[in-house]
Amino acid sequence: MSDLEEPRRRMQKLQSRAGTAMMKLHDLAEDLPSKWTEIMAVAKIAFHAFAELGAVKRELAESENTQ
């Protein structure tokens, strides 16, 4: 197993989680204004999913550049 396999696997999982979070934001937007109280919770989940994905992408890019 190469050093890049683990970050790639994590990236795939995080891409899926980020995509799901994005769809939840989209669905919530369609339900506005009735579900406005859910905005912060759903946005927080999406924010953290995309932040983790960005970190793994940077880690993977750095690893690829050093090999």
PDB file of N, H, CA, C and O in Angstrom:
ATOM      1  N   MET A   1       0.846  -1.183   0.000  1.00  0.00           N
ATOM      2  CA  MET A   1       0.000   0.000   0.000  1.00  0.00           C
ATOM      3  C   MET A   1       0.889   1.243   0.000  1.00  0.00           C
ATOM      4  O   MET A   1       1.801   1.368   0.818  1.00  0.00           O
ATOM      5  N   SER A   2       0.614   2.144  -0.913  1.00  0.00           N
ATOM      6  H   SER A   2      -0.126   2.042  -1.578  1.00  0.00           H
ATOM      7  CA  SER A   2       1.426   3.352  -0.989  1.00  0.00           C
ATOM      8  C   SER A   2       0.974   4.366   0.054  1.00  0.00           C
ATOM      9  O   SER A   2      -0.103   4.249   0.640  1.00  0.00           O
ATOM     10  N   ASP A   3       1.826   5.361   0.270  1.00  0.00           N
ATOM     11  H   ASP A   3       2.701   5.456  -0.206  1.00  0.00           H
ATOM     12  CA  ASP A   3       1.517   6.411   1.239  1.00  0.00           C
ATOM     13  C   ASP A   3       0.326   7.255   0.799  1.00  0.00           C
ATOM     14  O   ASP A   3      -0.286   7.933   1.625  1.00  0.00           O
ATOM     15  N   LEU A   4      -0.004   7.223  -0.462  1.00  0.00           N
ATOM     16  H   LEU A   4       0.493   6.672  -1.132  1.00  0.00           H
ATOM     17  CA  LEU A   4      -1.087   8.051  -0.984  1.00  0.00           C
ATOM     18  C   LEU A   4      -2.455   7.376  -0.911  1.00  0.00           C
ATOM     19  O   LEU A   4      -3.479   8.043  -1.061  1.00  0.00           O
ATOM     20  N   GLU A   5      -2.484   6.068  -0.685  1.00  0.00           N
ATOM     21  H   GLU A   5      -1.653   5.526  -0.563  1.00  0.00           H
ATOM     22  CA  GLU A   5      -3.760   5.354  -0.680  1.00  0.00           C
ATOM     23  C   GLU A   5      -4.672   5.797   0.451  1.00  0.00           C
ATOM     24  O   GLU A   5      -5.867   5.996   0.234  1.00  0.00           O
ATOM     25  N   GLU A   6      -4.138   5.952   1.638  1.00  0.00           N
ATOM     26  H   GLU A   6      -3.167   5.790   1.814  1.00  0.00           H
ATOM     27  CA  GLU A   6      -4.951   6.355   2.790  1.00  0.00           C
ATOM     28  C   GLU A   6      -5.577   7.738   2.583  1.00  0.00           C
ATOM     29  O   GLU A   6      -6.788   7.874   2.760  1.00  0.00           O
ATOM     30  N   PRO A   7      -4.808   8.769   2.217  1.00  0.00           N
ATOM     31  CA  PRO A   7      -5.435  10.071   1.970  1.00  0.00           C
ATOM     32  C   PRO A   7      -6.462  10.030   0.834  1.00  0.00           C
ATOM     33  O   PRO A   7      -7.470  10.734   0.889  1.00  0.00           O
ATOM     34  N   ARG A   8      -6.217   9.228  -0.175  1.00  0.00           N
ATOM     35  H   ARG A   8      -5.397   8.657  -0.220  1.00  0.00           H
ATOM     36  CA  ARG A   8      -7.178   9.115  -1.285  1.00  0.00           C
ATOM     37  C   ARG A   8      -8.486   8.483  -0.823  1.00  0.00           C
ATOM     38  O   ARG A   8      -9.569   8.913  -1.221  1.00  0.00           O
ATOM     39  N   ARG A   9      -8.378   7.461   0.020  1.00  0.00           N
ATOM     40  H   ARG A   9      -7.499   7.111   0.344  1.00  0.00           H
ATOM     41  CA  ARG A   9      -9.582   6.826   0.564  1.00  0.00           C
ATOM     42  C   ARG A   9     -10.364   7.802   1.439  1.00  0.00           C
ATOM     43  O   ARG A   9     -11.588   7.892   1.355  1.00  0.00           O
ATOM     44  N   ARG A  10      -9.623   8.540   2.290  1.00  0.00           N
ATOM     45  H   ARG A  10      -8.628   8.467   2.359  1.00  0.00           H
ATOM     46  CA  ARG A  10     -10.277   9.544   3.131  1.00  0.00           C
ATOM     47  C   ARG A  10     -10.939  10.618   2.279  1.00  0.00           C
ATOM     48  O   ARG A  10     -12.039  11.075   2.591  1.00  0.00           O
ATOM     49  N   MET A  11     -10.270  11.017   1.207  1.00  0.00           N
ATOM     50  H   MET A  11      -9.377  10.646   0.954  1.00  0.00           H
ATOM     51  CA  MET A  11     -10.816  12.042   0.335  1.00  0.00           C
ATOM     52  C   MET A  11     -12.120  11.561  -0.311  1.00  0.00           C
ATOM     53  O   MET A  11     -13.076  12.330  -0.409  1.00  0.00           O
ATOM     54  N   GLN A  12     -12.168  10.317  -0.746  1.00  0.00           N
ATOM     55  H   GLN A  12     -11.390   9.693  -0.666  1.00  0.00           H
ATOM     56  CA  GLN A  12     -13.385   9.784  -1.355  1.00  0.00           C
ATOM     57  C   GLN A  12     -14.538   9.790  -0.356  1.00  0.00           C
ATOM     58  O   GLN A  12     -15.657  10.170  -0.699  1.00  0.00           O
ATOM     59  N   LYS A  13     -14.266   9.369   0.879  1.00  0.00           N
ATOM     60  H   LYS A  13     -13.357   9.060   1.157  1.00  0.00           H
ATOM     61  CA  LYS A  13     -15.307   9.353   1.906  1.00  0.00           C
ATOM     62  C   LYS A  13     -15.776  10.772   2.224  1.00  0.00           C
ATOM     63  O   LYS A  13     -16.970  11.023   2.384  1.00  0.00           O
ATOM     64  N   LEU A  14     -14.824  11.689   2.314  1.00  0.00           N
ATOM     65  H   LEU A  14     -13.853  11.486   2.185  1.00  0.00           H
ATOM     66  CA  LEU A  14     -15.178  13.071   2.618  1.00  0.00           C
ATOM     67  C   LEU A  14     -15.911  13.730   1.461  1.00  0.00           C
ATOM     68  O   LEU A  14     -16.785  14.565   1.690  1.00  0.00           O
ATOM     69  N   GLN A  15     -15.580  13.377   0.225  1.00  0.00           N
ATOM     70  H   GLN A  15     -14.870  12.698   0.039  1.00  0.00           H
ATOM     71  CA  GLN A  15     -16.306  13.917  -0.921  1.00  0.00           C
ATOM     72  C   GLN A  15     -17.769  13.470  -0.873  1.00  0.00           C
ATOM     73  O   GLN A  15     -18.675  14.242  -1.186  1.00  0.00           O
ATOM     74  N   SER A  16     -17.978  12.240  -0.485  1.00  0.00           N
ATOM     75  H   SER A  16     -17.242  11.613  -0.231  1.00  0.00           H
ATOM     76  CA  SER A  16     -19.342  11.731  -0.358  1.00  0.00           C
ATOM     77  C   SER A  16     -20.086  12.474   0.750  1.00  0.00           C
ATOM     78  O   SER A  16     -21.232  12.889   0.577  1.00  0.00           O
ATOM     79  N   ARG A  17     -19.415  12.635   1.888  1.00  0.00           N
ATOM     80  H   ARG A  17     -18.484  12.298   2.028  1.00  0.00           H
ATOM     81  CA  ARG A  17     -20.043  13.327   3.014  1.00  0.00           C
ATOM     82  C   ARG A  17     -20.318  14.786   2.670  1.00  0.00           C
ATOM     83  O   ARG A  17     -21.366  15.318   3.036  1.00  0.00           O
ATOM     84  N   ALA A  18     -19.402  15.432   1.979  1.00  0.00           N
ATOM     85  H   ALA A  18     -18.550  15.000   1.681  1.00  0.00           H
ATOM     86  CA  ALA A  18     -19.588  16.828   1.577  1.00  0.00           C
ATOM     87  C   ALA A  18     -20.731  16.944   0.572  1.00  0.00           C
ATOM     88  O   ALA A  18     -21.515  17.891   0.634  1.00  0.00           O
ATOM     89  N   GLY A  19     -20.831  16.006  -0.338  1.00  0.00           N
ATOM     90  H   GLY A  19     -20.194  15.236  -0.388  1.00  0.00           H
ATOM     91  CA  GLY A  19     -21.932  16.011  -1.303  1.00  0.00           C
ATOM     92  C   GLY A  19     -23.279  15.854  -0.629  1.00  0.00           C
ATOM     93  O   GLY A  19     -24.251  16.515  -0.996  1.00  0.00           O
ATOM     94  N   THR A  20     -23.333  14.972   0.362  1.00  0.00           N
ATOM     95  H   THR A  20     -22.543  14.435   0.660  1.00  0.00           H
ATOM     96  CA  THR A  20     -24.566  14.793   1.127  1.00  0.00           C
ATOM     97  C   THR A  20     -24.924  16.066   1.875  1.00  0.00           C
ATOM     98  O   THR A  20     -26.087  16.467   1.901  1.00  0.00           O
ATOM     99  N   ALA A  21     -23.929  16.703   2.484  1.00  0.00           N
ATOM    100  H   ALA A  21     -22.984  16.377   2.463  1.00  0.00           H
ATOM    101  CA  ALA A  21     -24.165  17.953   3.208  1.00  0.00           C
ATOM    102  C   ALA A  21     -24.651  19.036   2.261  1.00  0.00           C
ATOM    103  O   ALA A  21     -25.536  19.816   2.612  1.00  0.00           O
ATOM    104  N   MET A  22     -24.088  19.092   1.073  1.00  0.00           N
ATOM    105  H   MET A  22     -23.369  18.459   0.788  1.00  0.00           H
ATOM    106  CA  MET A  22     -24.497  20.076   0.078  1.00  0.00           C
ATOM    107  C   MET A  22     -25.963  19.862  -0.310  1.00  0.00           C
ATOM    108  O   MET A  22     -26.720  20.824  -0.442  1.00  0.00           O
ATOM    109  N   MET A  23     -26.353  18.614  -0.489  1.00  0.00           N
ATOM    110  H   MET A  23     -25.738  17.833  -0.382  1.00  0.00           H
ATOM    111  CA  MET A  23     -27.741  18.321  -0.840  1.00  0.00           C
ATOM    112  C   MET A  23     -28.694  18.680   0.302  1.00  0.00           C
ATOM    113  O   MET A  23     -29.810  19.139   0.061  1.00  0.00           O
ATOM    114  N   LYS A  24     -28.253  18.472   1.540  1.00  0.00           N
ATOM    115  H   LYS A  24     -27.346  18.099   1.736  1.00  0.00           H
ATOM    116  CA  LYS A  24     -29.095  18.857   2.681  1.00  0.00           C
ATOM    117  C   LYS A  24     -29.289  20.367   2.718  1.00  0.00           C
ATOM    118  O   LYS A  24     -30.378  20.847   3.032  1.00  0.00           O
ATOM    119  N   LEU A  25     -28.236  21.118   2.396  1.00  0.00           N
ATOM    120  H   LEU A  25     -27.351  20.729   2.141  1.00  0.00           H
ATOM    121  CA  LEU A  25     -28.375  22.571   2.311  1.00  0.00           C
ATOM    122  C   LEU A  25     -29.352  22.949   1.199  1.00  0.00           C
ATOM    123  O   LEU A  25     -30.192  23.831   1.375  1.00  0.00           O
ATOM    124  N   HIS A  26     -29.238  22.291   0.081  1.00  0.00           N
ATOM    125  H   HIS A  26     -28.555  21.574  -0.062  1.00  0.00           H
ATOM    126  CA  HIS A  26     -30.129  22.560  -1.043  1.00  0.00           C
ATOM    127  C   HIS A  26     -31.579  22.265  -0.667  1.00  0.00           C
ATOM    128  O   HIS A  26     -32.475  23.065  -0.935  1.00  0.00           O
ATOM    129  N   ASP A  27     -31.798  21.117  -0.047  1.00  0.00           N
ATOM    130  H   ASP A  27     -31.070  20.467   0.171  1.00  0.00           H
ATOM    131  CA  ASP A  27     -33.151  20.746   0.365  1.00  0.00           C
ATOM    132  C   ASP A  27     -33.705  21.729   1.384  1.00  0.00           C
ATOM    133  O   ASP A  27     -34.879  22.095   1.334  1.00  0.00           O
ATOM    134  N   LEU A  28     -32.854  22.152   2.306  1.00  0.00           N
ATOM    135  H   LEU A  28     -31.900  21.855   2.347  1.00  0.00           H
ATOM    136  CA  LEU A  28     -33.280  23.126   3.299  1.00  0.00           C
ATOM    137  C   LEU A  28     -33.672  24.439   2.628  1.00  0.00           C
ATOM    138  O   LEU A  28     -34.670  25.055   3.002  1.00  0.00           O
ATOM    139  N   ALA A  29     -32.900  24.863   1.652  1.00  0.00           N
ATOM    140  H   ALA A  29     -32.090  24.362   1.348  1.00  0.00           H
ATOM    141  CA  ALA A  29     -33.204  26.109   0.943  1.00  0.00           C
ATOM    142  C   ALA A  29     -34.581  26.039   0.282  1.00  0.00           C
ATOM    143  O   ALA A  29     -35.301  27.035   0.227  1.00  0.00           O
ATOM    144  N   GLU A  30     -34.935  24.873  -0.210  1.00  0.00           N
ATOM    145  H   GLU A  30     -34.349  24.063  -0.166  1.00  0.00           H
ATOM    146  CA  GLU A  30     -36.255  24.711  -0.827  1.00  0.00           C
ATOM    147  C   GLU A  30     -37.377  24.788   0.190  1.00  0.00           C
ATOM    148  O   GLU A  30     -38.508  25.127  -0.158  1.00  0.00           O
ATOM    149  N   ASP A  31     -37.073  24.474   1.461  1.00  0.00           N
ATOM    150  H   ASP A  31     -36.155  24.199   1.744  1.00  0.00           H
ATOM    151  CA  ASP A  31     -38.083  24.481   2.514  1.00  0.00           C
ATOM    152  C   ASP A  31     -38.156  25.798   3.277  1.00  0.00           C
ATOM    153  O   ASP A  31     -38.907  25.923   4.244  1.00  0.00           O
ATOM    154  N   LEU A  32     -37.375  26.776   2.837  1.00  0.00           N
ATOM    155  H   LEU A  32     -36.765  26.675   2.050  1.00  0.00           H
ATOM    156  CA  LEU A  32     -37.424  28.070   3.500  1.00  0.00           C
ATOM    157  C   LEU A  32     -38.667  28.823   3.057  1.00  0.00           C
ATOM    158  O   LEU A  32     -39.098  28.647   1.918  1.00  0.00           O
ATOM    159  N   PRO A  33     -39.242  29.625   3.877  1.00  0.00           N
ATOM    160  CA  PRO A  33     -38.787  30.074   5.187  1.00  0.00           C
ATOM    161  C   PRO A  33     -39.261  29.204   6.346  1.00  0.00           C
ATOM    162  O   PRO A  33     -38.929  29.486   7.498  1.00  0.00           O
ATOM    163  N   SER A  34     -40.029  28.153   6.067  1.00  0.00           N
ATOM    164  H   SER A  34     -40.299  27.924   5.132  1.00  0.00           H
ATOM    165  CA  SER A  34     -40.620  27.393   7.170  1.00  0.00           C
ATOM    166  C   SER A  34     -39.579  26.691   8.052  1.00  0.00           C
ATOM    167  O   SER A  34     -39.842  26.478   9.236  1.00  0.00           O
ATOM    168  N   LYS A  35     -38.426  26.331   7.526  1.00  0.00           N
ATOM    169  H   LYS A  35     -38.212  26.505   6.565  1.00  0.00           H
ATOM    170  CA  LYS A  35     -37.414  25.612   8.322  1.00  0.00           C
ATOM    171  C   LYS A  35     -36.187  26.478   8.588  1.00  0.00           C
ATOM    172  O   LYS A  35     -35.071  25.967   8.678  1.00  0.00           O
ATOM    173  N   TRP A  36     -36.388  27.759   8.711  1.00  0.00           N
ATOM    174  H   TRP A  36     -37.295  28.174   8.638  1.00  0.00           H
ATOM    175  CA  TRP A  36     -35.264  28.679   8.913  1.00  0.00           C
ATOM    176  C   TRP A  36     -34.482  28.369  10.177  1.00  0.00           C
ATOM    177  O   TRP A  36     -33.298  28.695  10.250  1.00  0.00           O
ATOM    178  N   THR A  37     -35.101  27.753  11.172  1.00  0.00           N
ATOM    179  H   THR A  37     -36.063  27.488  11.113  1.00  0.00           H
ATOM    180  CA  THR A  37     -34.410  27.448  12.430  1.00  0.00           C
ATOM    181  C   THR A  37     -33.346  26.367  12.264  1.00  0.00           C
ATOM    182  O   THR A  37     -32.507  26.196  13.148  1.00  0.00           O
ATOM    183  N   GLU A  38     -33.364  25.650  11.174  1.00  0.00           N
ATOM    184  H   GLU A  38     -34.046  25.790  10.456  1.00  0.00           H
ATOM    185  CA  GLU A  38     -32.394  24.577  10.931  1.00  0.00           C
ATOM    186  C   GLU A  38     -31.152  25.055  10.182  1.00  0.00           C
ATOM    187  O   GLU A  38     -30.203  24.292  10.005  1.00  0.00           O
ATOM    188  N   ILE A  39     -31.154  26.300   9.748  1.00  0.00           N
ATOM    189  H   ILE A  39     -31.926  26.920   9.893  1.00  0.00           H
ATOM    190  CA  ILE A  39     -30.069  26.805   8.910  1.00  0.00           C
ATOM    191  C   ILE A  39     -28.699  26.619   9.572  1.00  0.00           C
ATOM    192  O   ILE A  39     -27.785  26.086   8.942  1.00  0.00           O
ATOM    193  N   MET A  40     -28.542  27.038  10.797  1.00  0.00           N
ATOM    194  H   MET A  40     -29.284  27.471  11.309  1.00  0.00           H
ATOM    195  CA  MET A  40     -27.228  26.984  11.457  1.00  0.00           C
ATOM    196  C   MET A  40     -26.715  25.545  11.610  1.00  0.00           C
ATOM    197  O   MET A  40     -25.540  25.273  11.363  1.00  0.00           O
ATOM    198  N   ALA A  41     -27.587  24.639  12.013  1.00  0.00           N
ATOM    199  H   ALA A  41     -28.542  24.860  12.214  1.00  0.00           H
ATOM    200  CA  ALA A  41     -27.158  23.251  12.216  1.00  0.00           C
ATOM    201  C   ALA A  41     -26.730  22.605  10.903  1.00  0.00           C
ATOM    202  O   ALA A  41     -25.693  21.944  10.840  1.00  0.00           O
ATOM    203  N   VAL A  42     -27.520  22.794   9.867  1.00  0.00           N
ATOM    204  H   VAL A  42     -28.362  23.331   9.918  1.00  0.00           H
ATOM    205  CA  VAL A  42     -27.199  22.186   8.569  1.00  0.00           C
ATOM    206  C   VAL A  42     -25.946  22.838   7.977  1.00  0.00           C
ATOM    207  O   VAL A  42     -25.096  22.153   7.409  1.00  0.00           O
ATOM    208  N   ALA A  43     -25.839  24.147   8.111  1.00  0.00           N
ATOM    209  H   ALA A  43     -26.530  24.703   8.573  1.00  0.00           H
ATOM    210  CA  ALA A  43     -24.663  24.848   7.582  1.00  0.00           C
ATOM    211  C   ALA A  43     -23.389  24.438   8.318  1.00  0.00           C
ATOM    212  O   ALA A  43     -22.330  24.320   7.701  1.00  0.00           O
ATOM    213  N   LYS A  44     -23.481  24.222   9.614  1.00  0.00           N
ATOM    214  H   LYS A  44     -24.341  24.317  10.115  1.00  0.00           H
ATOM    215  CA  LYS A  44     -22.310  23.810  10.395  1.00  0.00           C
ATOM    216  C   LYS A  44     -21.803  22.448   9.920  1.00  0.00           C
ATOM    217  O   LYS A  44     -20.597  22.239   9.786  1.00  0.00           O
ATOM    218  N   ILE A  45     -22.714  21.543   9.671  1.00  0.00           N
ATOM    219  H   ILE A  45     -23.693  21.712   9.780  1.00  0.00           H
ATOM    220  CA  ILE A  45     -22.333  20.215   9.170  1.00  0.00           C
ATOM    221  C   ILE A  45     -21.639  20.338   7.815  1.00  0.00           C
ATOM    222  O   ILE A  45     -20.601  19.719   7.581  1.00  0.00           O
ATOM    223  N   ALA A  46     -22.221  21.142   6.929  1.00  0.00           N
ATOM    224  H   ALA A  46     -23.064  21.645   7.119  1.00  0.00           H
ATOM    225  CA  ALA A  46     -21.635  21.332   5.598  1.00  0.00           C
ATOM    226  C   ALA A  46     -20.273  22.006   5.702  1.00  0.00           C
ATOM    227  O   ALA A  46     -19.331  21.609   5.018  1.00  0.00           O
ATOM    228  N   PHE A  47     -20.164  23.019   6.550  1.00  0.00           N
ATOM    229  H   PHE A  47     -20.930  23.341   7.106  1.00  0.00           H
ATOM    230  CA  PHE A  47     -18.904  23.730   6.714  1.00  0.00           C
ATOM    231  C   PHE A  47     -17.793  22.781   7.145  1.00  0.00           C
ATOM    232  O   PHE A  47     -16.704  22.797   6.572  1.00  0.00           O
ATOM    233  N   HIS A  48     -18.061  21.959   8.147  1.00  0.00           N
ATOM    234  H   HIS A  48     -18.946  21.946   8.612  1.00  0.00           H
ATOM    235  CA  HIS A  48     -17.036  21.043   8.650  1.00  0.00           C
ATOM    236  C   HIS A  48     -16.687  19.959   7.629  1.00  0.00           C
ATOM    237  O   HIS A  48     -15.526  19.565   7.522  1.00  0.00           O
ATOM    238  N   ALA A  49     -17.667  19.482   6.889  1.00  0.00           N
ATOM    239  H   ALA A  49     -18.610  19.803   6.977  1.00  0.00           H
ATOM    240  CA  ALA A  49     -17.399  18.467   5.865  1.00  0.00           C
ATOM    241  C   ALA A  49     -16.477  19.028   4.785  1.00  0.00           C
ATOM    242  O   ALA A  49     -15.530  18.363   4.366  1.00  0.00           O
ATOM    243  N   PHE A  50     -16.758  20.259   4.334  1.00  0.00           N
ATOM    244  H   PHE A  50     -17.528  20.799   4.675  1.00  0.00           H
ATOM    245  CA  PHE A  50     -15.926  20.848   3.292  1.00  0.00           C
ATOM    246  C   PHE A  50     -14.557  21.270   3.825  1.00  0.00           C
ATOM    247  O   PHE A  50     -13.569  21.233   3.091  1.00  0.00           O
ATOM    248  N   ALA A  51     -14.491  21.668   5.086  1.00  0.00           N
ATOM    249  H   ALA A  51     -15.293  21.698   5.682  1.00  0.00           H
ATOM    250  CA  ALA A  51     -13.201  22.017   5.685  1.00  0.00           C
ATOM    251  C   ALA A  51     -12.303  20.777   5.766  1.00  0.00           C
ATOM    252  O   ALA A  51     -11.119  20.845   5.436  1.00  0.00           O
ATOM    253  N   GLU A  52     -12.860  19.659   6.201  1.00  0.00           N
ATOM    254  H   GLU A  52     -13.822  19.604   6.469  1.00  0.00           H
ATOM    255  CA  GLU A  52     -12.087  18.416   6.265  1.00  0.00           C
ATOM    256  C   GLU A  52     -11.653  17.982   4.879  1.00  0.00           C
ATOM    257  O   GLU A  52     -10.512  17.562   4.685  1.00  0.00           O
ATOM    258  N   LEU A  53     -12.558  18.080   3.911  1.00  0.00           N
ATOM    259  H   LEU A  53     -13.485  18.421   4.069  1.00  0.00           H
ATOM    260  CA  LEU A  53     -12.222  17.703   2.541  1.00  0.00           C
ATOM    261  C   LEU A  53     -11.089  18.571   2.012  1.00  0.00           C
ATOM    262  O   LEU A  53     -10.167  18.057   1.378  1.00  0.00           O
ATOM    263  N   GLY A  54     -11.139  19.859   2.257  1.00  0.00           N
ATOM    264  H   GLY A  54     -11.888  20.277   2.772  1.00  0.00           H
ATOM    265  CA  GLY A  54     -10.073  20.755   1.816  1.00  0.00           C
ATOM    266  C   GLY A  54      -8.736  20.404   2.435  1.00  0.00           C
ATOM    267  O   GLY A  54      -7.704  20.449   1.765  1.00  0.00           O
ATOM    268  N   ALA A  55      -8.750  20.052   3.721  1.00  0.00           N
ATOM    269  H   ALA A  55      -9.588  20.016   4.265  1.00  0.00           H
ATOM    270  CA  ALA A  55      -7.513  19.686   4.405  1.00  0.00           C
ATOM    271  C   ALA A  55      -6.910  18.416   3.808  1.00  0.00           C
ATOM    272  O   ALA A  55      -5.698  18.334   3.610  1.00  0.00           O
ATOM    273  N   VAL A  56      -7.749  17.436   3.525  1.00  0.00           N
ATOM    274  H   VAL A  56      -8.734  17.502   3.686  1.00  0.00           H
ATOM    275  CA  VAL A  56      -7.249  16.181   2.954  1.00  0.00           C
ATOM    276  C   VAL A  56      -6.738  16.412   1.533  1.00  0.00           C
ATOM    277  O   VAL A  56      -5.734  15.819   1.136  1.00  0.00           O
ATOM    278  N   LYS A  57      -7.408  17.256   0.771  1.00  0.00           N
ATOM    279  H   LYS A  57      -8.223  17.738   1.093  1.00  0.00           H
ATOM    280  CA  LYS A  57      -6.933  17.567  -0.581  1.00  0.00           C
ATOM    281  C   LYS A  57      -5.559  18.228  -0.536  1.00  0.00           C
ATOM    282  O   LYS A  57      -4.679  17.908  -1.334  1.00  0.00           O
ATOM    283  N   ARG A  58      -5.384  19.163   0.416  1.00  0.00           N
ATOM    284  H   ARG A  58      -6.099  19.424   1.064  1.00  0.00           H
ATOM    285  CA  ARG A  58      -4.071  19.811   0.546  1.00  0.00           C
ATOM    286  C   ARG A  58      -3.007  18.794   0.964  1.00  0.00           C
ATOM    287  O   ARG A  58      -1.893  18.802   0.441  1.00  0.00           O
ATOM    288  N   GLU A  59      -3.356  17.929   1.901  1.00  0.00           N
ATOM    289  H   GLU A  59      -4.261  17.923   2.326  1.00  0.00           H
ATOM    290  CA  GLU A  59      -2.419  16.893   2.357  1.00  0.00           C
ATOM    291  C   GLU A  59      -2.030  15.973   1.204  1.00  0.00           C
ATOM    292  O   GLU A  59      -0.859  15.624   1.051  1.00  0.00           O
ATOM    293  N   LEU A  60      -2.994  15.590   0.410  1.00  0.00           N
ATOM    294  H   LEU A  60      -3.945  15.874   0.534  1.00  0.00           H
ATOM    295  CA  LEU A  60      -2.731  14.713  -0.727  1.00  0.00           C
ATOM    296  C   LEU A  60      -1.857  15.421  -1.765  1.00  0.00           C
ATOM    297  O   LEU A  60      -0.931  14.822  -2.310  1.00  0.00           O
ATOM    298  N   ALA A  61      -2.148  16.676  -2.034  1.00  0.00           N
ATOM    299  H   ALA A  61      -2.901  17.163  -1.591  1.00  0.00           H
ATOM    300  CA  ALA A  61      -1.344  17.436  -2.999  1.00  0.00           C
ATOM    301  C   ALA A  61       0.094  17.564  -2.522  1.00  0.00           C
ATOM    302  O   ALA A  61       1.022  17.431  -3.319  1.00  0.00           O
ATOM    303  N   GLU A  62       0.290  17.821  -1.235  1.00  0.00           N
ATOM    304  H   GLU A  62      -0.465  17.930  -0.587  1.00  0.00           H
ATOM    305  CA  GLU A  62       1.646  17.925  -0.692  1.00  0.00           C
ATOM    306  C   GLU A  62       2.376  16.592  -0.799  1.00  0.00           C
ATOM    307  O   GLU A  62       3.557  16.547  -1.144  1.00  0.00           O
ATOM    308  N   SER A  63       1.665  15.509  -0.502  1.00  0.00           N
ATOM    309  H   SER A  63       0.705  15.546  -0.222  1.00  0.00           H
ATOM    310  CA  SER A  63       2.275  14.176  -0.593  1.00  0.00           C
ATOM    311  C   SER A  63       2.660  13.836  -2.024  1.00  0.00           C
ATOM    312  O   SER A  63       3.721  13.260  -2.266  1.00  0.00           O
ATOM    313  N   GLU A  64       1.801  14.191  -2.971  1.00  0.00           N
ATOM    314  H   GLU A  64       0.939  14.659  -2.774  1.00  0.00           H
ATOM    315  CA  GLU A  64       2.096  13.912  -4.366  1.00  0.00           C
ATOM    316  C   GLU A  64       3.283  14.730  -4.867  1.00  0.00           C
ATOM    317  O   GLU A  64       4.061  14.266  -5.701  1.00  0.00           O
ATOM    318  N   ASN A  65       3.412  15.948  -4.351  1.00  0.00           N
ATOM    319  H   ASN A  65       2.780  16.325  -3.674  1.00  0.00           H
ATOM    320  CA  ASN A  65       4.521  16.819  -4.778  1.00  0.00           C
ATOM    321  C   ASN A  65       5.871  16.365  -4.212  1.00  0.00           C
ATOM    322  O   ASN A  65       6.913  16.673  -4.790  1.00  0.00           O
ATOM    323  N   THR A  66       5.865  15.650  -3.113  1.00  0.00           N
ATOM    324  H   THR A  66       5.018  15.399  -2.644  1.00  0.00           H
ATOM    325  CA  THR A  66       7.113  15.212  -2.508  1.00  0.00           C
ATOM    326  C   THR A  66       7.585  13.869  -3.055  1.00  0.00           C
ATOM    327  O   THR A  66       8.708  13.449  -2.777  1.00  0.00           O
ATOM    328  N   GLN A  67       6.757  13.206  -3.813  1.00  0.00           N
ATOM    329  H   GLN A  67       5.844  13.547  -4.038  1.00  0.00           H
ATOM    330  CA  GLN A  67       7.158  11.896  -4.348  1.00  0.00           C
ATOM    331  C   GLN A  67       7.689  12.004  -5.737  1.00  0.00           C
ATOM    332  O   GLN A  67       8.070  10.997  -6.332  1.00  0.00           O
TER     333      GLN A  67
END
